[in-house]
């Protein structure tokens, strides 16, 4: 078992306040605010971006592991996550996440990559943690 840590600080009210998010080892640190999360402010991050980054990173690593079990070594796996924050019953809700994946893997068929990609979506630890999200889409492209 391995522990991982992160922390957040928020000061003042919801709309006039600001916060700071930091990973336990300090390699990622960012401001966040009502404006970055719900408005057009770009100076900072959002919890949803961090969820997307966590899922994209976990997914890519897990897919690499699955490919390795089948004796494939990817040149690269590039995963983009789009997280949609909507509203339900008057409260914010992560409505969906779309993963767009490009993978360059020698000698694999598209069919085999699609099968392993779907398995990664279902089994990576962050995917499992996010099961409450109503919709998670996956689009995978094999780069030749």
N, C-alpha and C positions, 0 to 999 in steps of 0.2 A: 504494500500500500504506500502511496506517496501523496502527501498533502500539497495543495496549491493554494495560494492566498491572493487576494485582491482587496482593495479598500476604496471607499468613496466618502467624500465629505461634501455636505451641502450647507450653504449659508443663506439665510433670509427666506423670503417667501417663494412660492412656486414660480411666479412670473418674473419677479424682480431679483431672484436669487441666482447664485452660481455655484458650481460644484467642481470637484476635481476627482478624477478616477485614476487609480494607480495599481499596477500589478505588484505582487509581493516582492519581487526582486528589483522593482523600480525601472525595468527596461521600457515599460510603456507607461506614460503618464500624460493625461490630457484634461483640459477643461471641458465642462459640459454645462448646458443651460437649457432653459425652456426654449429659447430661440433656436438652438442647434437641434433640439429634439422635435419641436412642433412648428418652427418657423423657417426662415431663410438664412439664419445666421450660419456662417461656415467656420467660425473660429472656435473649434472644439469638436468633440465627438458626441456620440449618443450611445446609450446602452444597446440599442438595436444594431448599430455598427459593430459593437464589440461582440454581440451574439453572432452576427454574420461572419466576423473574422474568426471567431472560435470554431464555428461550424466548418468554414472553408478550410481552415488548417487541419482540423481533425479528420475531415472527409478525405483530403488529399493524402494524409499520412496513412489512413486506413486502406485506401485504395492501393497505395504503393505496397502495403503489406500483403493484401490479397493477390496482387500481381506477382509478388515475390514467391508466394506459395505455389503459384502456377509456373514458376521459372521464367518470369518476365521481369526485366528491370526497365522501368520507364525512364526515358530521357528527361521528361518533365510531366508534371500534372499541374495545370493552372486552374484554380477554382475561384469563381466569383460568386458571391452571395448577395442577393437583393432581398432585403427584409422590408416588408410592408407593414407599417404601423397604421392601424385603423382604429375604429371605435365600435364598441358593442355595449348596449345598455348604459350609455353615458360614460363609459370608462375606456381608456386606451387599451388596445389589444393587438398583439402581433398576429396579423391575419394570415400571412403567408411568407414563405421563404422560397426563392427560386435559386437553384444552383446551376451555374453554367460552367461546364468543365471542358477543357481542352487537354488532351493527353497524347503525348508522342511516345509510342511503345512499339518497338520493332517486332515484326513477325506475329502480331496478334490480329485476330479478325475483329471487325467491328462488333459482331454478334457476341464474341467472348468478352470484349471490353464492356459492352452494355450490361451483360449479366453481372460482371464483377462490380461495375459502377452502381448498379441497383443494390447489390449486397452491401456495399460500403455505405450507401444512404441509409439502409435499414439498421446496420450494426455498429457504426462508429459511436463511441461513447457520448459525444455531444448530440448526435441525432437522437439517441435514446433518451437523453435528458430533455429534449425539446418535443417530446411526443404530444404535448398539449396544443401545439400549433396546428390549426385546422388543415393547412395545406402546405406541403413541401414538394416542390416540383424539381425535376432533374432533366437537364439537357446535356448530353455528352457527345463530343466530337473527337474522332480519332484523327490526329494530324499525321500525315504521311511524310 
